[in-house]
Amino acid sequence: MLNILACPIDKHYPLELFEFTSARIDEYNEKEEIIDMGLLYCINCTRFYPIIEQIPVMLPDELRDREKDLEFLQRWRGDIPTNILHNAMPWHL
């Protein structure tokens, strides 16, 4: 699915992927890696989009929950590059 996702703000493609937790599944004898928790990052507009329980949360700024996004950044701060933690849009740590 990552090969079709683009930033909803500026339509930049491809997005950078940071995996925090994932699992390998064997579906129909084809091994796949499913990302459970992670982050997508647009290098063009510097926005981040959390992946929570296998679902990329790619909402425009006005529909995002600031507190949930900050909790996500805080929880995974050891796995997120410093430039994203301190400079990403729409908010950062």
C-alpha positions in Angstrom: 0.0 0.0 0.0 2.9 2.4 0.6 3.6 2.6 -3.1 0.3 4.5 -3.6 0.3 6.9 -0.6 1.1 10.5 -1.2 1.0 13.5 1.2 -2.6 14.8 1.4 -1.3 18.4 1.8 1.1 18.8 -1.1 0.7 15.4 -3.0 4.4 14.7 -2.6 5.3 11.1 -3.3 6.9 8.9 -2.0 6.7 9.3 1.7 9.5 8.2 4.1 8.5 5.3 6.3 9.7 4.6 9.8 8.6 1.3 11.3 8.3 0.9 15.0 6.5 -2.5 15.2 5.6 -4.9 12.5 4.7 -8.5 12.0 5.3 -11.0 9.2 2.2 -12.9 8.0 1.9 -15.7 5.6 -1.3 -15.1 3.6 -2.0 -17.4 0.7 1.6 -18.7 0.8 3.0 -15.2 0.2 4.9 -13.6 3.1 4.0 -10.0 3.8 5.2 -7.6 6.4 2.5 -5.6 8.1 3.4 -2.4 9.9 1.5 -2.2 13.1 3.0 1.1 14.4 5.1 3.6 12.5 5.3 7.0 10.9 5.1 8.4 7.4 7.0 11.6 6.7 6.7 14.0 3.8 10.2 15.6 3.2 8.6 18.3 1.1 6.2 19.9 3.6 7.8 18.2 6.7 4.5 16.8 7.9 4.3 13.5 9.7 1.5 11.0 9.7 1.3 8.3 12.4 0.6 4.7 11.6 -1.5 3.3 14.4 -2.7 -0.4 14.5 -1.8 -0.8 10.8 -3.8 2.4 9.7 -2.0 5.5 8.4 -3.7 8.5 9.9 -3.4 11.0 7.0 -5.7 13.9 7.9 -5.4 17.6 7.0 -4.1 19.7 9.9 -7.5 21.1 10.9 -8.8 17.6 11.5 -5.9 16.3 13.5 -5.9 15.8 17.2 -3.0 17.7 18.6 -2.9 15.9 21.9 -3.0 12.5 20.3 -0.2 13.4 17.8 2.0 14.8 20.6 1.4 11.6 22.7 2.4 9.5 19.7 5.6 11.5 19.2 6.4 11.3 22.9 5.7 7.5 23.0 8.0 6.8 20.0 10.6 9.5 20.5 13.4 6.9 20.7 12.5 5.6 17.2 11.8 8.9 15.5 14.6 10.9 13.9 15.5 14.1 15.8 14.7 16.4 12.8 11.1 15.1 12.8 10.7 15.3 16.5 11.8 18.9 16.7 10.8 20.4 13.3 7.8 18.4 11.8 4.5 20.0 11.0 1.8 20.6 12.1 3.4 20.3 15.6 6.5 18.8 17.2 8.1 18.3 20.6 
